[in-house]
Amino acid sequence: MTPQQLPLDAVSLTGGVFENRRAVNRRYLASLSTTALLQNHMLEAGVGSQEWHLSPSTADIARIVRERHWGWETPGGRLRGHFVGHWMSAAAREIAVTGDAHLRAAVDDVLDGLEACQREGDGEWVYAIPRSYLDRLATGLDVWAPQYAIHKTIMGLVDVYRDLGDERALVIARRGAQPLLRWARGFTDDEFQRIIEVETGGMLEAWADLLAATGDDIYHELLDRYYHRSLFDGMLEGRDMLTNMHANTTIPEALGAARAYEVTGDEKWRRIVEAYWRCAVTDRGTFCTGGQTSGEIWTPPFEFAARRGEKTQELCTVYNMIRLADVLYRWTGETRFLDYIELNLVNGILAQQHPRTGMPAYFLPLEGGAIKNWGTPTEDFWCCHGTLVQAHTRHASLTFYREGPAVVVAQYASARARLDDGSIAVETVDNSQEFGPAANAGAAGDTRRPHALRVRVTIESSSSEVRLRIPSWATGAPQVTTTAPTRIDGDWLVVDHPGGVSVVEAAFPFALRALPIPDDPTTIAFAEGPTVLAGIVDHEMALVGDPTDPESLLTADNERQWGQWLVRYRTVGQRRAIRFVPLHEITDERFSVYFPVHAFAGGAA
């Protein structure tokens, strides 16, 4: 049996950093005006907002102008309209998981607007960009990426249908596919292959989703049309098709191949996905954060030293590679994909969202003395802005899986899963807060911060098997206290729950680690568990010592406040002290992740 995600409404987050970040994201989603979300679709269709038909006052006009969306959503921008698709996808998932009534009403308003744009146009075109952009694309004129923008509208509609069962969204999407089908049919295969060398976004995935939803063979035809021969055939031949290639042009195509396999069962699509992962991850490596790319392109295999800069780790690539890892876990059941997801959730999705405003950092800079550049609520709308609002609605669905009769605890976010005959709850300290007697310290608890991720799992159901992932960073076997039998099975701590109520407390030990750059092993980053540490410093600094012995370079610092253990370190034996905190807690401070380490005092900076 291969793992399957639980129903969306069966899992809820119950606290901790992932729930906090989800709540920040939800507030942002709810804050946006549906009129502003639809502004470019309405302009393209010639449909005016009702707000302008009611003789608005000067104050009303000022408010409407203030709420308008700018940046990539500025009217006239070549990717205008892309964000509302992301918003629909994010809102649909949030509603499906939490039942959010406010967002449900907003989604209805957006569907009303898109339906009006389609109806009052030609009955098909529902996009915020003009058809002429496709003509420019076909003739090789500069037009950026119109299919990327079109895909986002289709994606949002498909997700509203799939997550909420809203048939109206599917109808709009099917009508909107017709002009794309006629356009694609107007070229020979070779001509169309030249066209799709320009970024297509997730069009391949959209056609697979619509084929699954409708069974209409026109989407099978479009799958064949969007088979990207130069990329896919090169991958299947084992060639490196990615070095210096724009990363987020190709990852959505791999996701489309994955969905095509799931819908059609054609093994060629699966082979493409597996080849893509080998080329992108297994045979290439990652930064210490788990992410990749510099300047939005794939780095050469295991050659990162010359690629650290202000534009490393594009957020879109982090999110889409997490999605690809989830696919491969569900196909194989291999925990390495869950480890990859964890690393990128902590040091990408969390690290590139402002914890108070919810705004995105397009890149995660890895140069010395870097600073995160945060977006704004209505003035940027980068591609990564849309990606981030989707990412933070998906934490619950990555926490639990079903594998046959067994329940899998895949990620250690505090969450509860509703089962057919009961429930399973996970409480986790998220590396920051203890539970139980240890929260009071003193004689009742630990005197120093425990170097272990501690979780408590409460199972209330009939007899079942519960499998807890043993993370790849664990330095030893989990320490377990339980009311039920447990055993180790490879990378899993297995609980043989006899029925009734079982409580399992498990501690997964970790140690401070040094993570060298593959092609410069004397330049290192520091991590404990899945968490990469950032030194608060305004320029690149070298350390003095042994790069293979991180505990000789850093020591615990400011580790306790009230009932919380804090992840804090400082340097020892250096000319200048540097304090370290988790990378995902950095907001506006300048920081460094990688540090050159010299073995002699004269090398200290």
C-alpha positions as CSV (number, residue, x, y, z in Angstrom):
1,M,0.0,0.0,0.0
2,T,1.3,3.5,-0.9
3,P,0.7,6.4,1.5
4,Q,-2.3,8.6,1.0
5,Q,-3.1,12.0,2.5
6,L,-6.0,12.2,4.9
7,P,-9.2,14.2,3.8
8,L,-8.5,17.9,4.1
9,D,-11.1,18.4,6.8
10,A,-9.8,15.5,8.9
11,V,-6.6,17.3,10.0
12,S,-6.2,20.6,12.0
13,L,-3.2,22.3,13.4
14,T,-3.5,22.8,17.2
15,G,-0.7,25.2,18.0
16,G,3.0,26.0,17.5
17,V,4.9,27.8,14.9
18,F,3.1,26.3,11.9
19,E,-0.3,27.2,13.3
20,N,0.9,30.7,14.1
21,R,2.1,31.2,10.6
22,R,-1.0,29.8,9.1
23,A,-3.1,32.2,11.1
24,V,-1.0,35.2,10.0
25,N,-1.4,34.0,6.4
26,R,-5.2,33.7,6.8
27,R,-5.5,37.2,8.1
28,Y,-3.7,38.5,5.0
29,L,-5.9,36.4,2.7
30,A,-9.0,37.8,4.4
31,S,-7.7,41.4,4.2
32,L,-7.7,41.7,0.5
33,S,-10.6,43.3,-1.4
34,T,-12.3,41.1,-3.9
35,T,-12.7,44.1,-6.2
36,A,-8.9,44.6,-6.1
37,L,-8.2,40.9,-6.7
38,L,-10.4,41.0,-9.8
39,Q,-9.2,44.4,-11.1
40,N,-7.3,43.2,-14.1
41,H,-9.8,40.6,-15.1
42,M,-12.5,43.2,-15.1
43,L,-10.4,45.7,-17.1
44,E,-9.6,43.1,-19.7
45,A,-13.3,42.1,-20.0
46,G,-14.6,45.6,-19.9
47,V,-16.6,44.9,-16.8
48,G,-16.8,47.7,-14.3
49,S,-16.8,47.3,-10.5
50,Q,-20.2,47.9,-8.8
51,E,-18.4,50.2,-6.5
52,W,-18.0,52.7,-9.3
53,H,-21.7,52.6,-10.3
54,L,-23.0,54.0,-7.0
55,S,-21.8,57.6,-7.3
56,P,-19.0,57.0,-4.8
57,S,-17.8,59.8,-2.5
58,T,-14.3,61.2,-2.6
59,A,-13.5,59.1,0.5
60,D,-14.8,56.0,-1.2
61,I,-12.7,56.7,-4.3
62,A,-9.6,57.2,-2.1
63,R,-10.3,53.9,-0.4
64,I,-10.8,52.1,-3.6
65,V,-7.5,53.5,-5.1
66,R,-5.7,52.7,-1.9
67,E,-6.8,49.0,-2.0
68,R,-5.8,48.6,-5.6
69,H,-3.0,46.1,-6.3
70,W,0.3,47.2,-7.8
71,G,3.7,45.7,-8.6
72,W,3.2,42.7,-10.9
73,E,-0.6,43.3,-10.6
74,T,-0.4,46.9,-12.0
75,P,-2.8,47.3,-14.9
76,G,-0.7,46.9,-18.0
77,G,1.8,44.6,-16.3
78,R,2.6,41.6,-18.4
79,L,1.8,39.0,-15.7
80,R,-1.2,40.9,-14.4
81,G,-4.0,38.7,-12.9
82,H,-1.7,35.9,-11.8
83,F,-2.2,36.6,-8.0
84,V,-6.0,36.0,-7.9
85,G,-5.4,32.4,-9.0
86,H,-3.0,31.9,-6.1
87,W,-5.5,33.5,-3.8
88,M,-8.3,31.2,-4.9
89,S,-6.1,28.1,-4.4
90,A,-5.0,29.3,-0.9
91,A,-8.5,30.4,0.1
92,A,-10.1,27.1,-1.1
93,R,-7.6,25.0,0.9
94,E,-8.1,27.2,4.0
95,I,-11.8,26.8,3.8
96,A,-11.6,23.0,3.2
97,V,-9.4,22.6,6.3
98,T,-11.0,25.1,8.7
99,G,-14.5,25.9,7.3
100,D,-13.7,29.6,7.2
101,A,-17.0,31.3,6.4
102,H,-15.5,34.7,5.6
103,L,-13.2,33.3,3.0
104,R,-16.0,31.2,1.6
105,A,-18.1,34.3,0.9
106,A,-15.0,36.0,-0.6
107,V,-14.5,33.0,-3.0
108,D,-18.1,33.3,-4.1
109,D,-17.6,37.0,-4.8
110,V,-14.5,36.2,-6.9
111,L,-16.3,33.5,-8.8
112,D,-19.2,35.9,-9.4
113,G,-16.7,38.4,-10.9
114,L,-14.9,35.8,-13.1
115,E,-18.2,34.5,-14.3
116,A,-19.3,38.0,-15.3
117,C,-16.0,38.6,-17.1
118,Q,-16.4,35.4,-19.1
119,R,-20.2,36.0,-19.8
120,E,-19.9,39.6,-20.9
121,G,-16.9,38.8,-23.1
122,D,-17.1,36.0,-25.6
123,G,-18.3,33.3,-23.1
124,E,-14.8,31.7,-22.9
125,W,-11.9,34.1,-22.3
126,V,-11.6,34.7,-18.5
127,Y,-8.0,35.9,-18.2
128,A,-6.5,39.2,-17.2
129,I,-4.2,39.4,-20.2
130,P,-5.2,39.9,-23.8
131,R,-5.3,37.1,-26.4
132,S,-2.7,39.1,-28.4
133,Y,-0.1,38.0,-25.9
134,L,-0.4,34.4,-27.2
135,D,0.1,35.7,-30.8
136,R,3.2,37.6,-29.7
137,L,4.5,34.5,-28.0
138,A,3.9,32.4,-31.1
139,T,5.8,34.8,-33.3
140,G,8.7,35.2,-30.9
141,L,8.0,38.7,-29.7
142,D,8.9,39.8,-26.2
143,V,5.9,39.1,-24.0
144,W,7.3,37.5,-20.8
145,A,5.2,34.4,-19.9
146,P,1.5,34.7,-20.8
147,Q,0.8,31.0,-20.3
148,Y,2.2,31.3,-16.7
149,A,-0.4,34.0,-16.0
150,I,-3.2,32.1,-17.7
151,H,-2.4,29.0,-15.8
152,K,-2.8,30.7,-12.4
153,T,-6.5,31.5,-13.2
154,I,-7.1,27.9,-14.3
155,M,-5.3,26.6,-11.3
156,G,-7.3,28.7,-8.9
157,L,-10.6,27.5,-10.4
158,V,-9.6,23.9,-10.4
159,D,-8.5,24.1,-6.8
160,V,-11.9,25.7,-5.8
161,Y,-13.6,22.8,-7.6
162,R,-11.4,20.1,-6.2
163,D,-11.1,21.3,-2.6
164,L,-14.6,22.7,-2.2
165,G,-16.6,20.7,-4.7
166,D,-17.8,24.0,-6.4
167,E,-19.1,22.9,-9.8
168,R,-19.4,26.6,-11.0
169,A,-15.6,26.9,-10.8
170,L,-15.2,23.8,-13.0
171,V,-17.6,25.2,-15.6
172,I,-15.7,28.5,-15.8
173,A,-12.4,26.6,-16.2
174,R,-13.7,24.3,-18.9
175,R,-15.0,27.2,-20.9
176,G,-11.7,29.0,-20.4
177,A,-9.8,26.0,-21.8
178,Q,-11.5,26.2,-25.2
179,P,-9.5,29.1,-26.7
180,L,-6.3,27.6,-25.5
181,L,-7.2,24.3,-27.2
182,R,-8.0,26.1,-30.5
183,W,-4.8,28.1,-30.2
184,A,-2.6,25.0,-29.6
185,R,-4.2,23.2,-32.5
186,G,-3.1,25.9,-34.8
187,F,0.5,24.8,-34.9
188,T,2.5,21.8,-36.0
189,D,4.1,19.7,-33.3
190,D,7.5,21.3,-34.0
191,E,6.1,24.8,-34.0
192,F,4.4,24.2,-30.7
193,Q,7.5,22.7,-29.2
194,R,9.3,26.0,-29.9
195,I,6.5,27.9,-28.2
196,I,6.6,25.9,-25.0
197,E,10.3,26.5,-24.7
198,V,9.0,29.8,-23.1
199,E,7.7,29.3,-19.6
200,T,4.3,27.6,-19.5
201,G,3.8,27.6,-15.7
202,G,1.7,24.6,-14.7
203,M,-0.4,24.2,-17.8
204,L,0.5,20.5,-18.1
205,E,-0.8,19.9,-14.5
206,A,-3.9,21.9,-15.2
207,W,-4.8,19.7,-18.2
208,A,-4.2,16.6,-16.2
209,D,-6.5,18.0,-13.4
210,L,-9.2,18.8,-15.9
211,L,-8.9,15.3,-17.5
212,A,-9.3,13.8,-14.0
213,A,-12.3,16.0,-13.3
214,T,-14.2,15.6,-16.6
215,G,-12.8,12.6,-18.5
216,D,-13.0,14.8,-21.6
217,D,-10.4,13.6,-24.2
218,I,-9.5,17.1,-25.3
219,Y,-7.4,17.3,-22.1
220,H,-5.6,14.2,-23.1
221,E,-4.8,15.8,-26.4
222,L,-3.5,18.9,-24.5
223,L,-1.3,16.7,-22.3
224,D,0.3,15.3,-25.4
225,R,0.7,18.8,-26.9
226,Y,2.4,20.1,-23.8
227,Y,4.9,17.2,-23.6
228,H,8.1,19.2,-23.5
229,R,10.4,17.1,-25.7
230,S,13.7,18.8,-25.3
231,L,13.4,18.7,-21.5
232,F,11.7,15.4,-20.8
233,D,13.6,13.3,-23.4
234,G,16.9,14.8,-22.2
235,M,16.0,13.8,-18.7
236,L,15.0,10.3,-19.7
237,E,18.4,10.0,-21.5
238,G,20.2,10.9,-18.2
239,R,21.5,14.2,-19.4
240,D,21.9,17.2,-17.0
241,M,19.1,19.4,-18.4
242,L,19.0,21.8,-15.4
243,T,22.4,23.5,-14.8
244,N,21.9,27.2,-15.4
245,M,18.3,26.6,-16.4
246,H,15.6,28.8,-14.9
247,A,14.4,26.5,-12.1
248,N,10.8,27.4,-11.7
249,T,10.1,27.1,-15.4
250,T,10.8,23.4,-15.2
251,I,9.6,22.3,-11.8
252,P,5.9,22.9,-12.6
253,E,6.4,20.8,-15.7
254,A,7.7,18.0,-13.6
255,L,4.7,18.4,-11.3
256,G,2.5,18.3,-14.5
257,A,4.2,15.0,-15.5
258,A,3.5,13.7,-12.0
259,R,-0.2,14.5,-12.2
260,A,-0.3,13.1,-15.8
261,Y,1.0,9.8,-14.4
262,E,-1.6,9.7,-11.6
263,V,-4.4,10.4,-14.0
264,T,-3.4,8.3,-17.0
265,G,-1.3,5.6,-15.5
266,D,1.2,6.0,-18.4
267,E,4.6,5.0,-17.0
268,K,6.5,7.5,-19.2
269,W,5.3,10.3,-17.0
270,R,6.5,8.7,-13.8
271,R,9.9,8.0,-15.3
272,I,10.2,11.7,-16.2
273,V,9.4,12.7,-12.5
274,E,12.0,10.3,-11.1
275,A,14.6,11.5,-13.6
276,Y,13.8,15.1,-12.7
277,W,14.3,14.4,-9.0
278,R,17.6,12.7,-9.6
279,C,18.9,15.6,-11.7
280,A,17.6,18.3,-9.4
281,V,18.4,16.8,-6.0
282,T,20.1,13.5,-5.8
283,D,22.8,14.3,-8.4
284,R,23.0,18.1,-7.6
285,G,22.7,18.6,-3.9
286,T,21.3,21.5,-2.0
287,F,22.3,24.4,0.2
288,C,22.3,23.7,3.9
289,T,18.7,25.0,4.0
290,G,17.5,22.3,1.6
291,G,16.8,24.9,-1.1
292,Q,18.6,25.4,-4.3
293,T,19.0,28.0,-7.1
294,S,20.9,31.3,-7.4
295,G,19.5,34.1,-9.4
296,E,16.5,31.8,-10.1
297,I,18.6,29.2,-11.9
298,W,19.9,25.7,-10.9
299,T,23.5,25.6,-9.7
300,P,26.0,23.2,-11.2
301,P,26.0,19.8,-9.3
302,F,27.6,20.2,-5.9
303,E,29.2,23.6,-6.9
304,F,27.7,26.1,-4.5
305,A,30.7,28.2,-3.3
306,A,30.6,30.7,-6.1
307,R,26.8,30.9,-6.2
308,R,26.0,32.4,-2.7
309,G,24.6,35.9,-3.1
310,E,21.6,38.1,-2.5
311,K,19.3,36.1,-4.8
312,T,19.7,32.5,-3.6
313,Q,16.8,30.2,-2.9
314,E,13.9,31.5,-4.8
315,L,10.7,30.8,-2.7
316,C,8.7,29.4,-5.7
317,T,11.3,26.7,-6.2
318,V,11.1,25.7,-2.5
319,Y,7.3,25.3,-2.5
320,N,7.2,23.5,-5.8
321,M,10.0,21.1,-4.8
322,I,8.1,20.3,-1.6
323,R,5.1,19.4,-3.7
324,L,7.3,17.2,-5.8
325,A,8.7,15.5,-2.7
326,D,5.2,14.9,-1.4
327,V,4.3,13.2,-4.7
328,L,7.4,10.9,-4.6
329,Y,6.7,10.0,-0.9
330,R,3.2,9.0,-1.8
331,W,4.5,6.9,-4.7
332,T,7.4,5.2,-2.8
333,G,6.8,5.5,1.0
334,E,10.5,6.5,1.4
335,T,11.2,8.8,4.3
336,R,14.0,10.7,2.5
337,F,11.3,12.7,0.8
338,L,9.7,13.6,4.2
339,D,13.1,14.7,5.5
340,Y,13.5,16.9,2.4
341,I,10.0,18.4,3.1
342,E,10.9,19.1,6.7
343,L,14.1,20.8,5.9
344,N,12.5,23.1,3.3
345,L,9.5,23.8,5.4
346,V,11.6,25.1,8.3
347,N,14.4,26.9,6.4
348,G,12.4,28.0,3.4
349,I,8.6,28.3,3.9
350,L,9.0,29.6,7.5
351,A,12.2,31.4,6.8
352,Q,10.8,33.4,3.9
353,Q,7.6,34.5,5.6
354,H,7.6,37.5,7.9
355,P,6.3,36.1,11.2
356,R,4.1,39.2,12.0
357,T,3.0,40.6,8.6
358,G,2.9,37.3,6.6
359,M,4.8,39.0,3.7
360,P,7.2,37.0,1.6
361,A,10.9,37.2,0.9
362,Y,11.3,36.5,-2.8
363,F,14.8,35.1,-2.1
364,L,16.7,33.8,0.9
365,P,20.1,35.5,0.5
366,L,23.1,33.4,1.6
367,E,25.8,36.0,1.2
368,G,27.6,37.3,4.3
369,G,25.8,40.1,6.1
370,A,22.6,39.5,4.1
371,I,19.2,40.9,4.8
372,K,15.8,39.6,3.8
373,N,13.8,41.8,1.5
374,W,10.1,41.6,2.4
375,G,7.2,42.2,0.1
376,T,4.3,44.5,0.9
377,P,0.6,43.7,1.2
378,T,-0.5,45.4,-2.1
379,E,2.5,46.9,-3.9
380,D,4.6,43.9,-5.1
381,F,2.7,40.7,-5.9
382,W,5.8,38.8,-7.1
383,C,5.4,35.2,-8.2
384,C,6.7,34.2,-4.7
385,H,4.0,36.3,-3.1
386,G,1.3,34.0,-4.6
387,T,3.3,30.9,-3.8
388,L,3.6,31.8,-0.1
389,V,-0.1,32.3,0.5
390,Q,-0.7,28.8,-0.9
391,A,2.2,27.3,1.1
392,H,0.9,28.3,4.5
393,T,-2.5,26.7,3.9
394,R,-1.0,23.3,3.3
395,H,0.8,22.5,6.6
396,A,-1.9,20.3,8.0
397,S,-2.1,18.1,4.9
398,L,1.6,17.3,5.2
399,T,1.4,16.1,8.8
400,F,-0.4,12.8,8.6
401,Y,-0.8,10.1,5.9
402,R,-2.6,6.7,5.7
403,E,-0.6,3.7,4.6
404,G,-3.0,0.9,4.4
405,P,-4.4,0.5,7.9
406,A,-1.5,2.4,9.5
407,V,-1.5,6.1,10.3
408,V,1.8,7.9,9.5
409,V,3.1,10.9,11.4
410,A,5.2,12.5,8.7
411,Q,5.9,16.0,10.1
412,Y,6.1,17.1,13.7
413,A,3.7,20.1,13.6
414,S,1.2,20.2,16.5
415,A,-1.9,18.7,14.9
416,R,-4.9,16.5,15.4
417,A,-6.3,14.0,12.9
418,R,-9.8,12.7,13.0
419,L,-10.0,9.0,12.2
420,D,-13.1,6.9,11.3
421,D,-13.1,5.4,14.8
422,G,-11.3,8.0,16.9
423,S,-8.4,10.5,16.6
424,I,-4.6,10.9,16.9
425,A,-3.0,14.1,18.3
426,V,0.6,15.2,18.1
427,E,2.0,17.8,20.5
428,T,5.5,19.1,19.6
429,V,7.8,21.6,21.2
430,D,8.9,22.9,17.8
431,N,12.4,23.1,19.3
432,S,11.3,26.0,21.5
433,Q,8.8,25.1,24.1
434,E,8.6,22.2,26.6
435,F,5.5,20.5,27.7
436,G,4.7,18.7,31.0
437,P,6.8,19.0,34.2
438,A,9.9,20.1,32.3
439,A,8.2,23.4,31.5
440,N,8.8,24.3,35.2
441,A,12.5,23.3,35.2
442,G,14.0,23.1,38.7
443,A,13.9,19.7,40.3
444,A,10.9,18.7,38.2
445,G,12.6,19.1,34.8
446,D,15.7,19.6,32.8
447,T,18.4,22.1,34.0
448,R,19.7,22.6,30.5
449,R,17.9,22.8,27.2
450,P,17.2,19.2,26.0
451,H,19.0,18.3,22.7
452,A,16.1,16.4,21.4
453,L,12.8,17.1,19.6
454,R,10.2,15.9,22.0
455,V,6.7,14.9,20.9
456,R,3.7,13.4,22.6
457,V,1.3,11.3,20.5
458,T,-2.1,10.5,21.9
459,I,-4.1,7.8,20.1
460,E,-7.8,7.2,20.8
461,S,-9.2,4.5,18.5
462,S,-9.6,0.8,18.0
463,S,-6.4,-1.2,17.6
464,S,-4.1,0.2,14.9
465,E,-0.5,0.8,13.9
466,V,0.9,4.3,14.1
467,R,4.2,5.0,12.4
468,L,6.4,8.0,13.6
469,R,9.2,9.2,11.2
470,I,12.6,8.9,12.7
471,P,14.3,12.0,11.2
472,S,17.5,11.7,9.3
473,W,19.2,14.2,11.6
474,A,18.5,12.1,14.7
475,T,21.8,11.1,16.4
476,G,20.5,8.0,18.0
477,A,17.5,5.9,18.7
478,P,14.4,7.7,20.0
479,Q,13.9,7.7,23.7
480,V,10.4,6.4,24.3
481,T,7.9,6.4,27.2
482,T,4.6,4.7,26.3
483,T,1.6,2.9,27.4
484,A,1.6,0.8,24.2
485,P,4.2,-1.6,22.6
486,T,6.7,0.1,20.2
487,R,9.4,-1.1,17.9
488,I,11.9,0.3,15.4
489,D,11.2,-0.6,11.7
490,G,13.9,1.1,9.6
491,D,13.3,4.8,9.6
492,W,10.0,4.4,11.7
493,L,9.1,4.2,15.3
494,V,6.1,2.0,15.2
495,V,3.4,2.1,17.8
496,D,1.2,-1.1,18.0
497,H,-1.8,0.6,19.5
498,P,-4.0,-2.0,21.2
499,G,-7.1,0.1,21.3
500,G,-8.6,2.5,23.7
501,V,-6.2,5.3,24.6
502,S,-2.4,5.1,24.1
503,V,0.1,7.9,25.0
504,V,3.6,7.9,23.5
505,E,6.2,10.4,24.4
506,A,9.2,10.2,22.1
507,A,12.4,12.2,22.1
508,F,14.5,12.3,18.9
509,P,18.0,13.3,19.9
510,F,20.0,15.9,17.9
511,A,23.4,17.5,18.1
512,L,24.9,20.8,16.8
513,R,26.1,20.0,13.3
514,A,28.5,21.7,10.9
515,L,27.2,21.7,7.3
516,P,30.1,22.4,4.8
517,I,29.7,23.7,1.3
518,P,30.5,20.7,-0.9
519,D,33.2,22.4,-3.0
520,D,34.5,24.5,-0.1
521,P,34.5,22.3,3.0
522,T,36.1,24.9,5.3
523,T,33.1,27.2,4.8
524,I,30.3,25.9,7.0
525,A,26.8,26.5,8.3
526,F,25.5,25.4,11.7
527,A,22.3,23.4,12.3
528,E,20.6,21.4,15.0
529,G,17.8,19.0,14.0
530,P,16.2,20.4,10.9
531,T,16.9,24.0,11.9
532,V,19.6,26.1,10.2
533,L,21.2,28.8,12.5
534,A,21.9,32.3,11.4
535,G,24.6,34.5,12.9
536,I,23.5,38.0,13.5
537,V,26.3,40.0,11.8
538,D,26.4,42.7,9.2
539,H,29.2,41.3,7.0
540,E,30.9,38.0,6.2
541,M,33.1,37.0,9.0
542,A,35.6,34.1,9.4
543,L,35.9,32.0,12.5
544,V,39.0,30.4,14.0
545,G,38.9,26.7,14.8
546,D,38.1,23.3,13.5
547,P,35.3,23.2,10.9
548,T,34.6,19.6,11.7
549,D,34.0,20.3,15.4
550,P,31.0,22.8,15.7
551,E,30.8,22.5,19.5
552,S,34.2,24.0,19.8
553,L,33.0,27.1,17.9
554,L,29.5,27.7,19.4
555,T,28.1,27.4,22.9
556,A,24.5,27.7,24.3
557,D,23.4,31.2,25.0
558,N,20.2,32.8,26.4
559,E,18.5,29.4,26.3
560,R,15.6,29.9,28.7
561,Q,12.7,32.3,29.3
562,W,9.6,31.5,31.4
563,G,8.3,28.1,30.2
564,Q,10.2,28.1,27.0
565,W,13.5,26.8,25.8
566,L,15.1,29.0,23.2
567,V,17.4,28.0,20.4
568,R,20.3,30.4,21.0
569,Y,24.0,30.1,20.5
570,R,27.1,32.4,20.6
571,T,30.6,32.0,19.4
572,V,33.5,31.1,21.7
573,G,37.2,31.9,21.2
574,Q,36.7,34.5,18.5
575,R,37.9,38.0,18.2
576,R,34.3,39.2,18.0
577,A,31.3,37.4,19.6
578,I,28.4,36.5,17.2
579,R,25.0,35.4,18.4
580,F,23.1,32.7,16.5
581,V,19.3,32.2,16.2
582,P,17.2,30.0,14.0
583,L,17.2,31.3,10.4
584,H,13.4,31.2,10.3
585,E,13.3,33.7,13.3
586,I,15.3,36.3,11.4
587,T,13.2,39.3,10.3
588,D,15.0,42.6,9.8
589,E,18.4,41.8,11.2
590,R,21.5,41.4,9.0
591,F,22.8,37.8,9.1
592,S,25.2,35.2,7.8
593,V,24.5,31.5,7.4
594,Y,27.9,30.3,6.0
595,F,31.2,31.1,7.8
596,P,34.7,30.4,6.5
597,V,36.7,28.7,9.3
598,H,40.5,29.2,9.5
599,A,42.7,27.0,11.6
600,F,45.1,29.8,12.6
601,A,44.5,33.0,14.5
602,G,45.7,35.2,11.6
603,G,42.7,34.2,9.6
604,A,40.1,35.7,11.9
605,A,38.3,38.7,10.5
